Amino acid sequence: MAEGIRILAPVGYPWEFTGPRIQDYEIIRRKFIPFDRLRQGWDGFTFFNPIDVVRCDLIHAFNRIPLNGPPYVIGFESHLPRTFSPDGKYYRSYLYKKLLSERCRRIVAISNFAKQNFFTGLHVDGLPEQERELLISKTTTRYPNIRIDSGTPPRFQGRSDILELTFVGSHFGRKGGCVAARIAELAHENNLPLRVNIISKLQMGRAIWTDPFDGGVLEPFVKMLTLPNVRYYKTLPNRDVLALFDRSHFSLLTTFSDTFGFSVIESMSRGTPVLCTAQGALPEFVSDKTNGLMIAPALTPGLSHWGPETDDRKTPKFEKMYRDEIERMAVESVRKLEAILNDYQGYMAMRAAAMVTCKQLFDARDAAEFWSDTYRTALATYPRKYPPLVPAGVEKR
């Protein structure tokens, strides 16, 4: 147990999923300084308010290394340190020194995908063997977590006469919204009993690293949102999203590039399997035709992932490749969904398996034990600045 510890943590939904949801200690959630808004590429570090820093015993950071304050543990989703700036050689070296320091007590990857990226980066960046071994020894893996009903799982509320899908993602192109819209169009053209819910702010184009610079290339997919078998929402409260998952046969994450996909575990926690691309961390917990459906990922030629160069994104060749990938993913998805229409027993087994996977990997109670032990161990050799607090009890969110 970690009673009496004061933890400083950032605000934002990534930490909601990767930090402990059940606590017997005090967690102070505060905004961090987003230096990448001052200069592109400066998203690998941050500062917290000094007033908050002096009140805490430990920082639990995510992605951004805290340069001020007490000891810290840091979680990350893909790469660490985050040095996507093209002129990041000395910047990267500086951040590695922060990870090597005594202040950095633990490095926690949110998936094996993230951990392997980190270990690969240690070699690519040419760290000496002793430094690599130290950073590897600090590193572990803990999946994101969600509260799961310990009793009866949510009852499936889907209809038997129509297959319902739900897509959630602000980045309409990158996350797979265009694919979701095209799935709906194909179903409409072929008289398939299928409806698609799409929740998206329709962010796309130049500012999204996966997309064509010209966002107009994706406008035909935006027009598909008016199809009779599409229900479009710009945004919804989380409780309404979960209600959509409860009545959906599948959630959709036909993404070009993603590190994890938090919507997937929200969906699986309702017993709703996901139809997704086999990229990022998704193959670690989604198994095709067992607890979900999986299609081949989009790949940049010559790479094992989707990672276009900025200049390439401006070309007609890239625009065509992007549209072709959308079409391929939509066609593959419809084929898999058509098979499910004729296999009700197989589908219900898939729902049960999705719930089992969620309980095994993402249960908030298991995560609470992990983080309590991690915090306690991280501070074992540090003197306490404050007298013990009255235990806060289990926090309800």
C-alpha positions as CSV (number, residue, x, y, z in Angstrom):
1,M,0.0,0.0,0.0
2,A,1.1,3.6,-0.6
3,E,-0.9,5.5,2.0
4,G,0.2,9.1,2.7
5,I,2.0,9.6,-0.6
6,R,1.3,12.8,-2.6
7,I,1.5,12.2,-6.3
8,L,1.6,15.0,-8.9
9,A,0.2,14.0,-12.3
10,P,-0.9,15.8,-15.5
11,V,-4.5,16.3,-16.6
12,G,-5.8,14.8,-19.8
13,Y,-7.4,11.6,-21.0
14,P,-4.1,9.6,-21.6
15,W,-3.3,9.7,-17.9
16,E,-6.9,8.8,-17.1
17,F,-6.3,5.5,-18.8
18,T,-2.7,4.9,-17.9
19,G,-2.7,6.1,-14.2
20,P,-4.5,4.4,-11.3
21,R,-8.2,4.8,-11.2
22,I,-8.4,3.4,-7.7
23,Q,-6.2,5.0,-5.0
24,D,-5.5,5.0,-1.3
25,Y,-3.2,8.1,-1.6
26,E,-3.6,11.7,-2.8
27,I,-3.2,12.5,-6.4
28,I,-2.9,16.1,-7.5
29,R,-3.9,16.6,-11.1
30,R,-2.5,19.7,-12.7
31,K,-1.9,21.2,-16.2
32,F,1.7,21.0,-17.6
33,I,3.4,23.5,-19.8
34,P,3.1,22.4,-23.4
35,F,6.5,23.5,-24.8
36,D,5.7,22.1,-28.3
37,R,3.3,25.0,-28.7
38,L,6.3,27.3,-28.5
39,R,8.5,25.3,-30.8
40,Q,7.7,22.3,-33.0
41,G,9.3,19.1,-31.6
42,W,9.5,20.2,-28.0
43,D,7.0,17.7,-26.7
44,G,9.5,15.5,-24.9
45,F,9.7,17.5,-21.6
46,T,7.7,19.8,-19.4
47,F,7.6,21.8,-16.2
48,F,5.0,21.8,-13.4
49,N,4.0,24.8,-11.3
50,P,6.6,25.1,-8.5
51,I,3.8,25.6,-6.0
52,D,2.4,22.2,-6.9
53,V,5.9,20.6,-7.0
54,V,6.8,21.5,-3.4
55,R,3.5,19.9,-2.2
56,C,4.2,16.4,-3.7
57,D,6.4,13.5,-3.0
58,L,6.5,12.0,-6.5
59,I,5.6,12.9,-10.0
60,H,3.8,10.4,-12.2
61,A,4.5,11.8,-15.7
62,F,3.3,10.6,-19.1
63,N,5.3,11.0,-22.3
64,R,6.9,14.3,-21.2
65,I,9.9,14.2,-18.9
66,P,9.4,16.6,-15.9
67,L,12.5,18.8,-15.6
68,N,11.6,20.2,-12.2
69,G,10.5,18.7,-8.9
70,P,10.9,15.5,-6.9
71,P,11.6,12.0,-8.2
72,Y,9.3,10.8,-10.9
73,V,8.0,7.7,-12.7
74,I,7.1,8.1,-16.3
75,G,4.7,6.2,-18.6
76,F,4.9,6.4,-22.4
77,E,2.9,5.3,-25.4
78,S,5.3,4.9,-28.2
79,H,8.8,6.5,-28.0
80,L,10.9,7.8,-25.2
81,P,12.3,10.4,-25.1
82,R,9.9,12.0,-27.5
83,T,12.3,13.7,-30.0
84,F,10.5,14.0,-33.2
85,S,12.2,17.3,-34.1
86,P,14.6,17.0,-37.1
87,D,17.4,18.8,-35.2
88,G,17.1,16.8,-32.0
89,K,20.6,15.3,-31.6
90,Y,21.6,17.3,-28.5
91,Y,18.1,17.7,-27.3
92,R,17.8,13.9,-27.3
93,S,21.1,13.5,-25.4
94,Y,19.9,16.0,-22.8
95,L,16.6,14.1,-22.3
96,Y,18.4,10.7,-22.0
97,K,20.5,12.2,-19.2
98,K,17.3,13.0,-17.4
99,L,16.1,9.4,-17.7
100,L,19.4,8.1,-16.5
101,S,19.4,10.3,-13.4
102,E,18.4,9.2,-9.9
103,R,15.2,11.3,-10.2
104,C,13.8,8.9,-12.8
105,R,12.7,6.0,-10.6
106,R,10.7,3.9,-13.1
107,I,9.9,3.9,-16.8
108,V,6.5,2.3,-17.7
109,A,5.6,1.4,-21.3
110,I,1.9,1.0,-21.8
111,S,2.4,-1.9,-24.2
112,N,5.1,-4.3,-25.5
113,F,5.0,-2.3,-28.7
114,A,6.1,0.8,-26.8
115,K,8.7,-1.0,-24.8
116,Q,10.3,-2.5,-27.9
117,N,10.4,0.9,-29.6
118,F,12.2,2.2,-26.6
119,F,14.8,-0.6,-26.5
120,T,15.3,-0.3,-30.2
121,G,15.9,3.5,-29.8
122,L,18.6,2.9,-27.2
123,H,20.6,1.0,-29.8
124,V,19.8,3.3,-32.8
125,D,20.8,6.4,-30.7
126,G,24.1,4.8,-29.8
127,L,23.9,4.8,-26.0
128,P,26.8,3.1,-24.3
129,E,26.1,-0.4,-23.1
130,Q,26.1,0.6,-19.4
131,E,23.5,3.3,-20.0
132,R,21.4,1.0,-22.0
133,E,21.4,-1.6,-19.3
134,L,20.5,1.0,-16.7
135,L,17.5,2.2,-18.7
136,I,16.4,-1.3,-19.5
137,S,16.5,-2.2,-15.8
138,K,14.2,0.8,-15.0
139,T,11.7,-0.3,-17.6
140,T,8.5,-2.4,-17.2
141,T,5.1,-2.7,-18.9
142,R,1.7,-1.9,-17.6
143,Y,-1.3,-1.8,-19.9
144,P,-3.9,1.0,-19.5
145,N,-6.8,0.3,-17.3
146,I,-10.6,0.8,-16.9
147,R,-13.2,0.1,-14.3
148,I,-14.9,-3.2,-15.0
149,D,-18.2,-4.3,-13.4
150,S,-17.2,-7.2,-11.2
151,G,-20.8,-8.6,-11.5
152,T,-22.8,-9.2,-14.6
153,P,-21.3,-7.6,-17.7
154,P,-23.4,-5.0,-19.6
155,R,-26.2,-6.7,-21.5
156,F,-25.9,-6.6,-25.3
157,Q,-28.6,-4.3,-26.6
158,G,-27.9,-4.7,-30.3
159,R,-30.6,-5.5,-32.8
160,S,-30.8,-8.8,-34.6
161,D,-31.9,-7.4,-37.9
162,I,-29.1,-4.9,-38.4
163,L,-25.4,-4.9,-37.8
164,E,-24.4,-1.7,-35.9
165,L,-20.8,-0.3,-35.8
166,T,-19.4,2.7,-33.9
167,F,-16.3,4.8,-34.7
168,V,-14.9,7.3,-32.3
169,G,-11.9,9.5,-33.2
170,S,-11.3,13.2,-33.6
171,H,-8.8,12.6,-36.4
172,F,-11.2,11.6,-39.2
173,G,-8.6,10.3,-41.6
174,R,-5.9,8.9,-39.4
175,K,-8.2,7.0,-37.0
176,G,-10.3,5.4,-39.7
177,G,-13.3,7.6,-40.0
178,C,-13.0,7.7,-43.8
179,V,-12.9,3.9,-43.8
180,A,-16.0,3.8,-41.5
181,A,-17.9,6.1,-43.9
182,R,-16.9,4.0,-46.9
183,I,-18.0,0.8,-45.1
184,A,-21.4,2.5,-44.7
185,E,-21.5,3.4,-48.4
186,L,-20.6,-0.1,-49.6
187,A,-23.3,-1.5,-47.3
188,H,-25.8,0.9,-48.7
189,E,-24.9,0.1,-52.3
190,N,-25.2,-3.6,-51.7
191,N,-28.3,-3.5,-49.5
192,L,-26.5,-4.9,-46.5
193,P,-28.3,-4.4,-43.1
194,L,-25.6,-2.3,-41.6
195,R,-25.5,1.1,-39.7
196,V,-22.5,3.1,-38.7
197,N,-22.3,5.6,-35.9
198,I,-19.5,8.1,-36.4
199,I,-18.3,10.4,-33.6
200,S,-15.6,12.8,-34.9
201,K,-14.5,16.4,-34.9
202,L,-13.4,15.8,-38.5
203,Q,-9.8,16.9,-38.0
204,M,-7.8,16.0,-41.1
205,G,-5.3,17.2,-43.7
206,R,-2.2,19.3,-43.3
207,A,-1.9,19.2,-39.4
208,I,-2.3,15.4,-39.2
209,W,1.0,13.7,-39.9
210,T,-0.7,10.7,-41.6
211,D,-2.9,12.6,-44.0
212,P,-2.5,14.3,-47.4
213,F,-1.7,18.0,-47.0
214,D,-4.8,18.9,-49.0
215,G,-7.7,18.1,-46.7
216,G,-10.0,18.5,-49.6
217,V,-8.9,15.1,-50.8
218,L,-11.0,13.6,-48.0
219,E,-14.2,15.7,-48.6
220,P,-15.9,12.9,-50.5
221,F,-15.8,10.8,-47.3
222,V,-17.3,13.7,-45.3
223,K,-20.2,13.8,-47.7
224,M,-20.9,10.1,-46.9
225,L,-21.9,11.2,-43.4
226,T,-25.3,12.1,-44.9
227,L,-26.0,8.5,-46.0
228,P,-29.2,7.1,-44.6
229,N,-27.3,4.3,-42.7
230,V,-24.9,6.8,-41.0
231,R,-25.5,8.6,-37.7
232,Y,-22.9,11.4,-37.3
233,Y,-22.1,13.2,-34.1
234,K,-19.4,15.9,-33.7
235,T,-19.0,15.0,-30.1
236,L,-20.8,13.1,-27.4
237,P,-20.4,12.8,-23.6
238,N,-18.6,9.6,-22.6
239,R,-21.7,8.0,-21.1
240,D,-23.4,8.3,-24.5
241,V,-20.5,6.8,-26.3
242,L,-20.6,3.8,-23.9
243,A,-24.3,3.5,-24.5
244,L,-23.6,3.3,-28.3
245,F,-21.0,0.6,-27.6
246,D,-23.6,-1.3,-25.6
247,R,-25.9,-1.6,-28.7
248,S,-23.1,-1.9,-31.3
249,H,-21.9,-5.2,-32.7
250,F,-18.4,-3.8,-33.2
251,S,-16.4,-0.7,-32.5
252,L,-14.2,0.5,-35.4
253,L,-10.5,1.5,-35.2
254,T,-9.4,1.0,-38.8
255,T,-6.5,3.4,-38.1
256,F,-3.6,4.3,-40.3
257,S,-1.4,5.0,-37.3
258,D,-2.1,4.6,-33.5
259,T,-0.1,3.7,-30.5
260,F,-2.8,1.9,-28.5
261,G,-6.4,3.0,-29.1
262,F,-8.1,3.7,-25.7
263,S,-11.5,3.5,-27.3
264,V,-10.8,-0.2,-27.9
265,I,-10.7,-1.1,-24.2
266,E,-13.7,1.0,-23.5
267,S,-15.5,-1.0,-26.1
268,M,-14.2,-4.3,-24.9
269,S,-15.2,-3.4,-21.3
270,R,-18.8,-3.5,-22.6
271,G,-18.3,-6.8,-24.2
272,T,-18.2,-5.2,-27.7
273,P,-15.4,-6.5,-29.9
274,V,-13.4,-4.2,-32.2
275,L,-12.7,-4.3,-35.9
276,C,-9.3,-2.8,-36.3
277,T,-6.0,-2.7,-38.2
278,A,-3.1,-4.9,-37.1
279,Q,-0.7,-2.1,-36.1
280,G,0.7,-0.5,-33.0
281,A,-0.2,-2.4,-29.8
282,L,-3.5,-3.7,-31.1
283,P,-2.2,-7.2,-32.1
284,E,-1.2,-7.7,-28.4
285,F,-4.8,-7.9,-27.3
286,V,-7.0,-8.3,-30.4
287,S,-7.1,-11.7,-32.0
288,D,-8.8,-12.0,-35.4
289,K,-12.1,-14.0,-35.2
290,T,-11.5,-14.8,-31.5
291,N,-12.2,-11.5,-29.6
292,G,-12.5,-9.2,-32.5
293,L,-11.8,-8.7,-36.2
294,M,-8.5,-7.6,-37.7
295,I,-7.4,-6.4,-41.1
296,A,-4.0,-5.7,-42.6
297,P,-2.5,-2.3,-41.7
298,A,-1.7,0.5,-44.1
299,L,2.1,0.6,-44.8
300,T,4.3,3.2,-46.3
301,P,6.3,1.5,-49.1
302,G,9.7,0.4,-47.7
303,L,8.5,0.7,-44.0
304,S,6.8,-1.6,-41.6
305,H,4.3,1.1,-40.6
306,W,2.6,4.2,-42.0
307,G,5.1,7.0,-41.8
308,P,5.0,9.3,-44.8
309,E,7.5,12.1,-45.3
310,T,6.1,15.6,-45.1
311,D,7.0,16.4,-48.7
312,D,5.4,13.2,-50.0
313,R,2.1,14.1,-48.4
314,K,1.8,17.0,-50.8
315,T,1.9,14.9,-53.9
316,P,-0.9,13.4,-56.1
317,K,0.8,10.0,-55.8
318,F,0.4,10.0,-52.0
319,E,-3.2,11.2,-52.2
320,K,-4.0,8.3,-54.5
321,M,-2.2,5.8,-52.2
322,Y,-4.2,7.2,-49.2
323,R,-7.5,6.8,-51.0
324,D,-6.5,3.3,-52.2
325,E,-5.8,2.2,-48.7
326,I,-9.1,3.6,-47.5
327,E,-10.8,1.5,-50.2
328,R,-8.9,-1.6,-49.4
329,M,-9.6,-1.4,-45.7
330,A,-13.3,-0.8,-46.3
331,V,-13.6,-3.7,-48.7
332,E,-11.8,-6.1,-46.3
333,S,-13.9,-4.9,-43.4
334,V,-17.2,-5.5,-45.3
335,R,-16.1,-9.0,-46.2
336,K,-15.4,-9.9,-42.6
337,L,-18.7,-8.3,-41.4
338,E,-20.7,-10.2,-44.0
339,A,-19.3,-13.5,-42.6
340,I,-20.4,-12.4,-39.1
341,L,-24.0,-11.8,-40.3
342,N,-24.3,-15.5,-40.9
343,D,-22.6,-16.7,-37.7
344,Y,-24.5,-15.5,-34.6
345,Q,-23.0,-18.1,-32.3
346,G,-19.5,-17.3,-33.4
347,Y,-20.3,-13.6,-32.8
348,M,-21.6,-14.1,-29.3
349,A,-18.5,-16.2,-28.5
350,M,-16.4,-13.2,-29.7
351,R,-18.2,-10.9,-27.3
352,A,-17.5,-13.2,-24.4
353,A,-13.8,-13.4,-25.3
354,A,-13.6,-9.7,-25.6
355,M,-14.8,-9.3,-22.0
356,V,-12.4,-12.0,-20.8
357,T,-9.5,-10.2,-22.4
358,C,-10.5,-6.9,-20.9
359,K,-10.7,-8.4,-17.4
360,Q,-7.4,-10.2,-17.8
361,L,-5.4,-7.2,-19.1
362,F,-7.1,-3.9,-18.3
363,D,-8.9,-4.3,-14.9
364,A,-8.4,-1.1,-12.8
365,R,-8.1,-3.2,-9.6
366,D,-4.9,-4.9,-10.9
367,A,-3.6,-1.6,-12.1
368,A,-4.2,-0.1,-8.6
369,E,-1.9,-2.8,-7.0
370,F,0.8,-2.2,-9.6
371,W,0.9,1.6,-9.2
372,S,0.7,1.4,-5.4
373,D,3.7,-0.9,-5.4
374,T,5.5,1.2,-8.0
375,Y,5.1,4.4,-6.0
376,R,6.1,2.9,-2.7
377,T,9.2,1.3,-4.3
378,A,10.1,4.5,-6.1
379,L,10.2,6.5,-2.8
380,A,11.8,3.8,-0.7
381,T,15.2,5.5,-0.6
382,Y,13.9,9.1,-0.5
383,P,13.1,11.0,2.8
384,R,9.5,12.0,3.3
385,K,8.9,15.7,3.3
386,Y,5.5,15.5,4.9
387,P,3.9,13.6,7.8
388,P,1.6,10.8,6.7
389,L,-1.8,11.8,5.4
390,V,-5.1,10.3,6.4
391,P,-5.8,7.7,3.7
392,A,-8.0,9.1,1.0
393,G,-9.9,5.9,0.4
394,V,-11.0,4.6,-2.9
395,E,-11.6,7.5,-5.3
396,K,-14.7,7.4,-7.4
397,R,-14.7,8.9,-10.9
